[in-house]
Amino acid sequence: MHSRDYGRDVLAPSARARPPIPEIELEPDLVVEDATSGFCGAVVASEHGGVTLEDRHGARRLFPLEPGGFLLEGRRVTLVRPRRRAPAAPARTASGSLAVAGHRARVARASRIYVEGLHDATLVERVWGDDLRVEGVVVESLDGIDDLAGVVETFRPGPGRRLGVLVDHLVAGSKESRIAASVTGDHVLVTGHPYIDIWQAVKPASVGIAAWPVVPRGQPWKEGVCRALGVSEPAEMWRRVLAEVNDYGDLEVGLLRAVEHLIDFVTA
């Protein structure tokens, strides 16, 4: 019986797969050694498939960019030309506008934006804060809009001193719409969103709920929402809502459109 010749030992070190030779991108002053000649120098130029090295005495030699043709710190490497990198996307603010790098906050304009309450002001700052600082627009909160006519009279709007007001639940036939119509003029713009409260302008999915609960008319809306969702008090619910707002994508279009309109108006 003749034994079959299986050739060299497949487990022998020489038969094992060799690790791939790493590729190193060319960069100025990278010090390498030509594997064939032993010439060692720093990269000073590269073109047409070759690289020029300069040794410590100032002598220069051109070498082809061949696979595994160089040694870097004693390890064989393949030098390659730098790969083209896609330009970095411009940074965006939470509102989706282009971020202005290194910009100091502008001195506040005489024009202002008023919102109904502290929650409204906090949410506007959360999403549009960077834009407002660049534009020099201050947002102030009111305690409701029942006395909006008096607020407008005290503000004394005029050329270069515009007033924008953001109103909750601004729908046709509502008390809010009648108040808005009574003060709107050339230098005053009252706009708003259709939601009962600023909470509702945050997308339910962002808060982790299927939909905002329906609260019967005549009942306080925030307290009704808390009862339906099993939250102890409005302050706790508001913290949860605000924590989930990262950028404009977490807000309903109605609020986005209203705030952008106000910013354009007071900065025109």
ABEGO torsion letter per residue (X at the ends): XBBBBAEBBAABAAABBBBBBBBBBBBBGBBBBBAAAGBBBBBABBBGGBBBBBBAAGBBBBBBBBBGABBBGGBBBBBBBBBBBBBBBBBBBAAGBBBBBGBBBBBBBABBBBBABAAAAAAAAAAAAAAAAAAGBBBBBBBEAAAAAAAAAAAGBBBGBBBBBBBBGBBBGBAAAAAAAAABBAABBBBBBABABAAAABBAAAAGBABBBBBBBGBBAAAAAAAAAGBABAAAAAAAAAAABABAAABBAAAAAAAAAAAAAAAX
